[in-house]
Structures are given as C-alpha cells and as structure tokens.
C-alpha cells in the first residue's frame, strides 16, 4: 500500500484546513498507520506562486505546482522509488473518535457519503495552435504529437464545459524542456480587465489563470499530474524544447467531484 501525503503550507488552498503535515489511518491491521510504515520526502514538487495582482483577482484554490521530472521517484506507488531516502515515521499523536474526548489533535469522523468520483475524460477540441499543427491527433488518440528540438509552440484546448479534474500529461523525451500549463474558465477581452464576454469565443481574447509547470527528464512514457485537481474549461500549453525533442502521447484528465 502506497500513499501520497501533501501540504502546501502557506501556499495551500483555502480548503486545506491543516494544522500540520501528518497521516493517520485507522482501519484493519494491514492498513493501520504504525511503525511498520516507512516515509520519504518527494522533492519533485515545488510551488508556483500566483501573482494575484497580475491576475487581477483573488483565487482560493491555492498556488500552482512545478513538477521536476529528474527528481521524481518514478514507480514509488508500485513499490519502487529506490532513489528515495526511506525512514520510520515519527509518531506525532493519536486519533480519537469525535465525541470521545478532547485530548486528541485529530478527531476521526466516519465518512457518511460515497467517495469522490474519478472518471476519465478527454478534451472536446483544439481552439488555437501557434508554431505547430496536428494537436487534435493527440486528443483523439490517433497519433502522438512530436515537438522538435529548439522549438517554442503553444496551443489552446477546450473541454467544452467547466470541469473539476486532475489533468494528466503522458510524455517522452524532452530533456530540458519546459511546459507551462494555464487553466481558466474563460478567456478575457483585454489583458488586464475582468470582462469575459461570450465564453465560447477565444479569438482576440487573452488567457490568464492558474499555472502549473512541468519539467520533463527525457525518459519514456512519463505521466505528469499535479497533486490537486484543477478547475477549467480552457487549458493552454506553452512548450519550449532544447536539444531533445518532446513527444506528447496524450493529454487527458480525470473528472472528480462528490456526488450530488
């Protein structure tokens, strides 16, 4: 069993009400947290602070994340991650069922609703391409997209409707490349104002929004995904390659939400 625990500290989303980074599971013996577990820090993730002034808005979803492919312990969830320095975790305290006292720092509450849904989904269309063509073949799964060395390209994807989802980018090669991913509900009518107008229209409009950064390590079939879901209709990818061509095998997302 492998678990990813994250806390962005001062960069966290408003929804993360966290006093300190920890994990507690109280279930059957084989999934109960105790000294038989090991823990390691994944150094591949770092925050991409939002510029609230440039965005001209207030965003409650926290800041973006940069994913460094060269530092990622690939395969950790399948028992790999040999590059990690594993330790026995420190016991910080114990959990108590809510209503059974106040001495615990973690009050355990039974989950009375179904788990959040996770459903694969694909983008509806490509709305803009700059410096490249054929992006639609990636969306349909017909063929991967190859971006040659020393190129700068961008393209705008349209989900067709607003969604909450974990974006997933399956990549090969591209050592030294930089991929900037911007998410938005709509494009804006001017660079600094907040007027959006008809949200179906993109021509002559400007993209501003939440940003993630992906730095590939040059290896084959690397799956990059942020730690938290993103809210978007439009997703813009700006890609700069160095000496190593980048192959984009797929760009998809896993829709997630609590059942209504």
C-alpha positions as CSV (number, residue, x, y, z in Angstrom):
1,X,0.0,0.0,0.0
2,X,1.4,3.4,-1.0
3,X,0.0,6.8,0.0
4,X,0.9,10.3,-1.2
5,X,0.6,13.0,1.5
6,X,0.9,16.6,0.7
7,X,0.6,20.0,2.4
8,X,1.5,23.3,0.6
9,X,1.9,25.2,3.9
10,X,1.5,28.9,3.2
11,X,0.8,28.1,-0.4
12,X,-2.1,25.7,0.4
13,X,-5.7,26.2,-1.0
14,X,-8.2,27.6,1.4
15,X,-10.0,24.3,1.5
16,X,-6.9,22.6,3.2
17,X,-7.6,23.2,6.8
18,X,-4.4,21.7,8.2
19,X,-2.6,22.3,11.4
20,X,0.5,20.2,10.5
21,X,1.5,17.6,7.9
22,X,0.6,14.1,9.0
23,X,-1.2,11.0,8.0
24,X,-3.5,8.8,10.2
25,X,-5.4,5.7,9.0
26,X,-7.4,3.6,11.5
27,X,-8.7,0.6,9.7
28,X,-7.9,-3.1,9.5
29,X,-4.5,-4.1,10.9
30,X,-2.8,-4.1,7.5
31,X,-3.8,-0.5,6.8
32,X,-3.4,1.0,10.2
33,X,-0.6,3.5,10.5
34,X,2.1,2.5,12.9
35,X,5.9,2.0,13.0
36,X,5.8,-0.7,10.3
37,X,5.3,2.0,7.6
38,X,8.2,4.0,6.1
39,X,8.1,7.6,4.9
40,X,10.2,9.7,2.5
41,X,10.0,13.2,1.1
42,X,9.4,13.7,-2.6
43,X,11.5,16.7,-3.7
44,X,10.0,16.8,-7.2
45,X,7.2,19.2,-6.3
46,X,7.6,22.9,-5.5
47,X,5.1,25.8,-5.5
48,X,4.5,28.1,-8.4
49,X,3.2,31.2,-6.6
50,X,0.2,33.0,-8.1
51,X,0.6,36.7,-9.0
52,X,-2.8,38.0,-7.7
53,X,-2.0,41.5,-8.9
54,X,-1.3,40.3,-12.5
55,X,-4.4,38.1,-12.4
56,X,-6.5,41.0,-11.1
57,X,-8.5,38.6,-8.9
58,X,-8.4,36.6,-5.7
59,X,-8.1,32.8,-6.1
60,X,-8.9,30.4,-3.2
61,X,-7.6,27.2,-4.9
62,X,-4.0,27.8,-3.7
63,X,-1.0,28.1,-5.9
64,X,0.3,26.1,-8.8
65,X,2.9,23.4,-8.7
66,X,6.2,22.7,-10.6
67,X,7.0,19.1,-11.2
68,X,10.7,18.3,-11.8
69,X,10.9,15.1,-13.7
70,X,14.5,14.5,-12.8
71,X,13.7,14.5,-9.1
72,X,10.6,12.4,-9.3
73,X,11.0,8.9,-7.7
74,X,9.2,7.1,-10.6
75,X,7.5,3.9,-9.6
76,X,7.2,4.7,-5.9
77,X,3.5,3.7,-5.9
78,X,4.4,0.3,-7.2
79,X,7.0,-0.3,-4.5
80,X,9.8,1.4,-6.4
81,X,11.3,4.8,-5.7
82,X,14.7,3.5,-4.9
83,X,16.1,7.0,-5.1
84,X,14.2,8.0,-2.0
85,X,15.6,8.0,1.5
86,X,13.1,6.0,3.5
87,X,12.7,6.4,7.2
88,X,10.5,5.1,10.0
89,X,7.9,7.9,10.6
90,X,7.7,9.8,13.8
91,X,4.6,9.3,15.9
92,X,3.1,12.7,16.5
93,X,-0.1,11.8,18.3
94,X,-3.2,9.6,18.2
95,X,-6.6,9.9,16.7
96,X,-9.8,9.7,18.7
97,X,-13.4,9.2,17.6
98,X,-15.2,12.5,17.7
99,X,-17.2,13.0,20.9
100,X,-14.9,10.7,22.9
101,X,-12.8,13.3,24.5
102,X,-10.8,16.4,23.6
103,X,-7.2,15.2,24.2
104,X,-6.5,14.2,20.6
105,X,-5.2,16.6,17.9
106,X,-7.1,14.6,15.2
107,X,-10.8,13.9,15.6
108,X,-11.8,10.9,13.5
109,X,-15.3,11.2,11.8
110,X,-16.9,8.4,9.9
111,X,-17.4,9.1,6.2
112,X,-21.1,9.0,5.6
113,X,-21.1,9.8,1.9
114,X,-19.6,8.0,-1.1
115,X,-16.0,8.6,-2.1
116,X,-15.3,11.3,-4.7
117,X,-15.9,10.2,-8.3
118,X,-12.9,9.8,-10.7
119,X,-13.9,9.4,-14.3
120,X,-11.6,9.7,-17.3
121,X,-12.4,12.4,-19.8
122,X,-11.0,13.9,-23.0
123,X,-10.9,17.5,-24.4
124,X,-13.5,18.5,-26.8
125,X,-11.4,20.4,-29.3
126,X,-8.2,22.4,-30.1
127,X,-9.1,26.1,-30.4
128,X,-5.7,27.7,-31.2
129,X,-2.3,26.5,-32.4
130,X,0.9,28.5,-32.7
131,X,4.1,27.1,-34.1
132,X,2.6,23.7,-34.5
133,X,-0.2,21.8,-36.2
134,X,-1.9,18.4,-35.6
135,X,-2.6,18.7,-31.9
136,X,-6.1,17.3,-32.5
137,X,-4.5,13.9,-33.2
138,X,-3.3,13.7,-29.6
139,X,-6.8,14.4,-28.3
140,X,-8.4,11.7,-30.4
141,X,-5.6,9.2,-29.7
142,X,-4.9,8.8,-33.4
143,X,-1.2,9.8,-33.1
144,X,1.3,11.3,-30.7
145,X,2.5,14.9,-31.1
146,X,6.2,15.4,-31.7
147,X,7.8,18.8,-30.9
148,X,11.3,19.0,-32.4
149,X,14.4,20.4,-30.7
150,X,14.8,24.1,-30.1
151,X,11.2,24.9,-30.7
152,X,8.6,27.2,-28.9
153,X,5.0,26.3,-29.5
154,X,1.6,26.8,-27.8
155,X,-1.9,25.5,-28.2
156,X,-5.3,26.1,-26.5
157,X,-7.5,23.2,-25.6
158,X,-11.3,23.4,-24.9
159,X,-13.0,21.0,-22.6
160,X,-16.4,22.3,-23.8
161,X,-17.7,22.9,-20.3
162,X,-16.4,23.8,-16.9
163,X,-14.9,20.8,-15.1
164,X,-13.0,19.9,-11.9
165,X,-10.4,17.3,-12.8
166,X,-6.9,16.0,-12.4
167,X,-5.0,16.8,-15.7
168,X,-2.7,14.0,-17.0
169,X,0.2,14.5,-19.4
170,X,1.9,11.4,-20.8
171,X,5.3,12.5,-22.2
172,X,8.5,11.0,-23.6
173,X,11.9,12.7,-24.2
174,X,12.1,16.5,-23.9
175,X,15.0,16.6,-21.5
176,X,15.4,20.3,-20.6
177,X,12.0,21.2,-21.9
178,X,9.6,23.5,-20.1
179,X,5.9,23.1,-20.3
180,X,3.7,25.9,-18.8
181,X,0.1,24.9,-18.3
182,X,-2.5,27.6,-17.7
183,X,-6.1,26.8,-16.7
184,X,-9.1,29.1,-17.0
185,X,-12.9,29.2,-17.0
186,X,-12.9,31.7,-19.9
187,X,-10.5,33.9,-21.8
188,X,-10.6,37.7,-21.2
189,X,-11.4,40.5,-23.6
190,X,-8.3,42.5,-22.6
191,X,-5.0,41.7,-20.9
192,X,-5.8,43.4,-17.5
193,X,-9.6,43.7,-17.3
194,X,-12.0,41.1,-16.0
195,X,-14.6,41.3,-18.8
196,X,-15.0,37.8,-20.4
197,X,-18.0,38.3,-22.7
198,X,-19.1,35.2,-24.6
199,X,-17.2,32.4,-23.0
200,X,-17.4,30.3,-26.2
201,X,-15.3,32.8,-28.1
202,X,-11.5,32.8,-28.0
203,X,-10.3,34.8,-31.0
204,X,-8.7,38.2,-30.0
205,X,-9.0,37.3,-26.3
206,X,-6.4,36.8,-23.6
207,X,-5.5,33.8,-21.4
208,X,-5.0,34.4,-17.6
209,X,-5.2,31.9,-14.9
210,X,-3.8,29.2,-12.6
211,X,-0.4,27.9,-13.7
212,X,1.5,24.6,-13.4
213,X,5.0,24.0,-14.8
214,X,6.3,20.6,-16.0
215,X,10.0,19.9,-16.5
216,X,10.5,16.5,-18.3
217,X,13.5,14.4,-17.5
218,X,13.9,13.0,-21.0
219,X,12.7,9.4,-20.2
220,X,10.0,7.5,-21.9
221,X,6.3,7.4,-21.0
222,X,6.4,9.7,-18.0
223,X,3.0,10.6,-16.6
224,X,2.8,14.0,-15.0
225,X,-0.1,15.0,-12.8
226,X,-0.5,17.8,-10.2
227,X,-1.2,16.9,-6.6
228,X,-4.6,18.5,-6.6
229,X,-7.5,18.8,-9.0
230,X,-7.8,21.8,-11.3
231,X,-10.9,23.8,-12.3
232,X,-11.0,24.7,-16.0
233,X,-12.7,24.8,-19.3
234,X,-9.7,26.1,-21.3
235,X,-6.1,24.8,-20.9
236,X,-3.2,26.5,-22.7
237,X,0.1,24.7,-23.1
238,X,3.2,26.7,-23.8
239,X,6.2,24.4,-24.6
240,X,9.8,25.2,-25.2
241,X,12.3,22.4,-26.1
242,X,16.1,22.4,-26.0
243,X,18.2,19.8,-27.7
244,X,15.9,16.9,-27.1
245,X,12.6,16.5,-29.0
246,X,9.5,16.1,-26.9
247,X,6.7,13.6,-27.7
248,X,3.2,14.2,-26.2
249,X,1.4,10.8,-26.2
250,X,-1.8,12.0,-24.5
251,X,-3.4,14.9,-22.7
252,X,-6.4,13.9,-20.7
253,X,-8.0,14.4,-17.3
254,X,-9.8,12.5,-14.6
255,X,-13.0,14.3,-13.5
256,X,-13.5,14.3,-9.8
257,X,-16.4,15.6,-7.6
258,X,-18.5,14.5,-4.7
259,X,-21.9,13.0,-5.8
260,X,-24.8,15.5,-5.9
